[in-house]
Amino acid sequence: MSYNSPMKEVRKLSDEARAAFQAAFGDRFITTQAVREHHGSDESPYPACPPEAVIFPHNADEVVTVVNLCNQYDVPLIPFGIGSSIEGHVLAIEGGISLDFTEMNKVLDVSPGDFTVTVEPGVIRTRLNEEIRHTGLFFPIDPGAHASIGGMTATRASGTNAVRYGTMRENVVSLKVVTADGKIIRTGSHARKSSAGYDLTRLFVGSEGTLGVIVEITLRVYPIPEAISAAICNFETLESAVECVNQIMQTGIEIGRVEFIDEQGVKAANQYSKLSLKESPMLLFEFTGSASSVKEQIEIVQEIAKDNGGMDFEWAEHQEDRNRLWTARHNLYFACLQLRPGARSITTDVCVPISRLAECVTETAKDLENKPFPWSILGHVGDGNFHVLMMIDPEDPQEWAMAEEINNRVVQRAIDMNGTCTGEHGIGIHKMNFLKKEHGEDAIHLMRLLKHAYDPKNILNPGKMISWEA
């Protein structure tokens, strides 16, 4: 038993189309089963939906060639980063070509004076920061996974630094995109602001490969902070920890990062990352800025934490200690899986107004009480975003159904609180119905009109985000 396959009627590659792709890309037109299976899977609970072939382009002109051939032969095209998405974004549910950007991985331009960098979509975020470290700048968006910049742009990724620096929406300056009819367009200049025309950049950021293929991204980068200090603080209850964050944000402190991990998550981190953290609800802080501002932040936050029953702060002053803590946080997905070897994680995320966060998290915890599988709640609570991980037996239909019902309750609760069905994972396949609940049929109709106008043959990642027909 597993999630039913989301596969639809496959648009088969004709012999003529295969020959055309083979002639254009030679041994980079790959049809071996193992490669296809890899590109038909992500971190979602869905079974693999492999494409009919995989192509590794080297530049934007080759992407144009792929798009033109797909347009000519009515072949679905699915952009692929590294496959770390949660909601089925890269599954080839109608067959077609998976376009793997691994080999388009150059940092094209670094402009310290403009605080921008320009990269190809296959650049991994950690490698980008390694390459620009010598400039004293860094790119702050940190979703945890070793995600590609192209994938992060397509899903409007976020992460642990969002409370201070925003999400991909705020940090993509401009894009170069290949449209469904094979044209290359630029969505904006490198200027800090513009009032010129429709905001095409924001339209493609978060479009999940359904409106165009992103081949170049210009990003905003920031000075590496003068001072950085990290700390953890445990609480007796989940509610008191989350309420502490709410009060901190109301003070207007520009805290660097604040993450919440529940008791189960701390236990998983201890086992997986060989730590000895106190196993109770925990906040993980990072304070950044000048030495004096960091000192001021710490004093205020410690007082608020104390008022909410927070225990003594434990500090990580040295970079290696901070890295160890944040690595443990980023590895929590894999750590939680190890709580139940052989399990599959049903993972969801929502985001609510910060004033409703404590209520939403505590109600979610009640939904999860006494369930027969391990679970954890964690998240970037500084901006109202949290995640639920449920480690279920993939062979147990009752656990599948139970986890899906909890997912439905969590998401509906967030929408009822004037929140969103996803803060950073995106829609993909799994949350299409929730998108309709959140925005309403009229707004979905407008989105569908955009899809039809931008991609009239429905070749760009079809079946994701919104349905082609009403």
N, C-alpha and C positions, 0 to 999 in steps of 0.2 A: 504493500500500500504506500502511495505517495501522493503528492499533489497530482491531479490529472494533468496530462501534458497539454500545454497551451497551443500545440501545433495546429495550424489551420491548413487549408488546401495549399500545397506547395506549388509554386510557379516553377516548373522544371526548366533547367537549362537545356536548350535545344542543342543538337550537335553543332549547328552553325554558330551559336553563341559560344560554346566551349572552344571551338576552333579559333574564334576571334580573340577571346581572352588569352588563349594559349599563345597565339601569334604575338600578342602585345607584351606578355609578361614572362613567357618561357617558364623556367623552373620556379618562378615566384607565383605562379598559378598552381596552387596546391590542393589536391583532392584526396589525400591520404586520410584514412579514417581517424587516426589518433589526433591529427591536427584539427580536423573538422570537429571532433568531439570537444576538444579543448575550447574552441571558439564558439561552441554552442552551449557553454556553461558559464555561470557566474556564482556569486555567493547566495543567490536566492534558493529557496527550497524546491524550485521546479526541476523536473528531470531535464537532461540535456536535449536541446533542439539544435542539432548541428546544421550549419550551412552546407551548401553543395560544394563550395570551394572557398579558399582563403587566398587573398592577395596581399602582398607586402609592398606598398608603394614607396618610392624614394623621394618624391617631390610633388609639388602641387600640380604640375603638368600631368604627371602620371595619374593623380587623383581625377583630373578632368577626363582623362582617357577612360578610366573605370566608369565614371558617372555617365559618360556619353554612351558607352557600350551597354550599361544597364538600362539607360533610357531607350536605346534602340531596340533591345531585345526584351524589354519588360521584365527585368531581373531585380528582385529586392536587393538592397545594399545596406549593410549594417556596420557602421563604424565601430571599431574595437580598440580599447586602450590596453588594460591589463586584465579585465574581467573581474574587477573587485566590486561591481555593483550588486545591490541587494534585491532589487525588485524586478529582475528579469529583463533588464534593458538590452542586453546583447544577444538574447536568444533569437535564433533564426526561425521564427514561427511560421514563415511562409517560404522557407528555403532561401536561396539566393547566395550572395557573396558577402563574406565577412572581410572588411577592409582593416587590416591590422597595421597600426601606425608605429610599431616598434622601431622601424628603421628610418622614420622621420623624427629624429631625436636631437636636432641641433639647437643650441642657443644661438640665435641669429644676430642679436644686437643687445648690448648692455649700455644704457645711457644714464650714468650716475647723476648727471646734472639735471636730467628730467625725471629722475626716479622711476624709470621704466626699463623693462626688458622685453624682448620679443623672442618667442620660441616657436618651434614646431610642436605639433600636438603630442608626439610621442615622448617628449621630455618628462622624466619623472620628477616630482616636486622636490625630493630630497637631493637629487643630483643638481637641480637648478640652484639650490642654496649653496651647495659645495662650490659651484662654479663662480658665484658672485660674492662669496664671502670676503674676498680680498678687497672688494670695493667698500666694505663697511655697511652693505645693505643686505636685506633678506626679504624673501617672499613669505608672508605669514600664514597663508591658508593651509591648514594642517588637518585633513580628515582622518589621519591615523594610518590608513592603508598607504602603501607605496604607489599611490595613484598617479596616472599620467595627467599632465596639464590639460590635454584635450578632453579626457574623460571628466575631469573636474569642471571644466567649462561647460560641457554638454549637460551635466547633471546639476549645475549651479551648486557645487559642493561648498561645504562649510567646515567646521571643525573646532578644535579647542581654542583657537585664537579669535573666534568670531566676535566675542564680547568686546574686544578691543579694536579689531581691524575690519570687521565685517566679513562678508562672504565673497564668493566669486563674483556675484552681481556687482559689488562695489569696487572690485579690484581688477576687472577686465576693462582695459582702456579702449581697445579696438580689436577687430577680427578680420581675417581674410577667410572667405567662405566660398566653396564651390556649390553652386546652386544645382537643382535637379536637372536643368537643361544644359549643364556643363559650363556655365559662366563663372568667372572669378570676380567676386565683389569685395570691396573693403567697406566695413560698416561704420568707420569713423576715422578721424585723424588721431594724432598723439597729443592733441591739446588737452589741458586739464578740464576744460568744459566746452560745451557747444550747444547752440540752440538751432542747429541746422538740420531741419527735416525730422522724419520719424527716427526713433531711437532703435535702429536695427541691431546694434550691439546687444542691448538688453533682451531683444526678441530671441536672438540665437543662444544667448547664455541661458541654459536650462531647457533648451528645446529637445534634448535627448536624441539628437541625430535625426529628427523627423522633418526638419525644414531645410537643412543644408549640411554640408560636410566641412567642418572647421579644419583649416590647413595651416593657420598661423594665428598666434595669440600675442597681443601686447598687454603686459601686466603692470600694475603699479607695485613698486617695491618700497621698502622703508628702512631707515637707519636702524642698525642693531642697537638695542637699548644700552645705555651706559651701565646700568645696574640691573641685575636680575636676582631675585630671591624666591625660592619655592618653599612651601610648607604644607603639611597635612594637619587636619584637625578632625577628631572623631566626635560623634554625637551619640546620645542614647537612642534617639529615635530618628526615623527617616524624615518625619514632618519638621522637626526642629532644625535639621540640617538644611532643608530646602527653604524654610522660612528665614534662616540666617542669610542665605543668598539674596532673597527678596529684599531684605532690609539693607544689605550692602549696596545693591543696585540703586536703591532709593536715595542713597547719600550722594550719588553722582561720581563716585570714585572710578577712575579709569583703570580698573584692575586688568592685569594682563590675561590671566586665564583663571577660571574657577570651574572645576569639574566635580560632579557628584558620583559616588560609587556606593551602592548599597552593601549590606553585610555579606550577601552571597557573592557579590563581585569582588569584595576585598578578600574573601576566602579563596576564590579562584585565582586572584593575582598572587597571593602568598604561595599557593601550590605551584603555579606555572612559572612565576618569575623568581622563586626562591627568596621571598621577602618575609618579614616578620611583623607586618602591620597589624594593629589592633582590629579585630574582626567585628566592627560595628559600622553604621553609616558614617561615611567619611567625605569631607571636602578636600580637594587638592587645589591649592592656590599657586599662582605665579604672579609676583609683583615685578613690574618693569618700569623703567624711567630713569630719572636722575637719582643719585644716591639719596638726596633729601626727600624727593617725592615718594620713593619706595619706603623710606622710614615712616613717612606720614601715613601712607596707605596701610602699612602693617599695624600701626598703632590703632587706627580706626577699626580695622577689620577684627583685630584681636578683641577689642571691647565689645563689638557686636556679637561675635562668636560666644564670648563669655556670657552675655545676656541671654543667649539662646541655649545655654547648657553645653557649649563646646568645651572640650577638654584641652589640655595644654597643647600648644602648637609644637610640632616636630619639624625641624628645619633641614633643608637640603641646600647648603650654601655653595658647595663645589659643583662645577658643571657635570662631573661624572655622576654625582649623586642625583642631580636634577634629571639627567638623561635616563638614569635607571628608573626613577619614578614615572616619568612620562612614557618611557618604553613599556613599562608594566601597564599603564593606562591604555596605550594604543593596542596592546596585545590582549586586551580583555576578551575580545570576541573568541580568540583561540583558547584563552584560558578557560572561559566558560564551557567551551566544547569538551575540554578535558575533564570537567566535572562528571561527564557521562560519556565515556568512550563509545564511539559508534553512533552518537546522536547527531541530529541535524538541527541547526538553529532556525527557528522562525523568528525573524528580527523585524521590528517595526520602529518607526520614530514619528513623533509628533512635536509640534511647537505651539505653545499657548502664550497669551499675554503674561508677563512676569507676575502680575498680581494674582493669577489663577494657578500658578505653577504648583505650589504646595498642595492645594486641593486636588489637582489633577494627578499628581504623583501618588498621593496617599490613597486615592480612590483606585488607582491602577494596582497598587500593592494589595488592596483588599481583593481585587479580582483574581490575583495570583495565589492567594493564601490556600494552603492545603492541596495544591495541585500535585499530580503524581510525577512531575518532571522538574528538574532544576531550572531556575529562572534568575534573572538579574535585571535591575533597573539602574541605568547609569546615563550620564549625559552632560551636555554643555549648558548647565542650568543657568549660567549668567545671562543667556538670551532666551530662556524659556524652552529650550529644546532638550528632550530626553529620549532614550532608547529603551526598548524592552527586548530582552533575549530570552527565548524559551527553547530549552534543549530537549527535543522530543525524540521518541523512538520512531524512525521513519517507517517501520513496519506495523505500527499500531494506529489503526484508523481512528480510534477514539481520542488518542492524544493529538493527532492532526486536527480533528474537528474542534477539540477543546482549545487548542492554541489559536486556531483561526477565529473562534468566537471571542476570545480575549482580545485579539487584534482588532476585531470589529468594534468592540466596546471601547477600547482605548482611543481609536481614531474618531469614533462618533462623539465621545466625550470632549475631545479636543475641539472638534468643529462646533459643538454646542457652546463651548467657552469662547467662541470667536477666534479660535486658533486655526491651525492648518493640519491637513492629513499627513504632511511630511515637511520637516524642517530642512532636511538635506539629502535624504536618500533618493528622492525623486519619485515619479509615478510608475514608469515602466509598464509592466502588465498588471501587477498585483493591486495597484491603487487607482485604477481607472474609474471604478464606480465611486470611490470616495472623492475623486476630483469633481465629479458631477454633483455630489452632495454639497461640496464646499462652495462651488462657484455658481451652481444653478444651470438649468438647461440653456438659457439664453446666452450665457457667457460661453458655454461649451460649443454652442452653435457658431459663435464668432470665431473661436479657436479652430473649429472645423473648416470654416471658410478660408482662414489663413492657410491651413494645411492643403486644401484643394488648390489654392492659388499658387503656393510655393512649390507644390509637388503634385501636379495634376495626374500623373500616372501611379501615384502612391508607391514609389520605389524606395523612399528613404525611411528605413527602419519601420516598416509598416506594422500596424497592430499595437503600437505603443502609445501611451499617453491618452490619446482620444481615439474613438472608433471612427473609421472612414465614413460609415453611414450612421444616420441618426438612430 
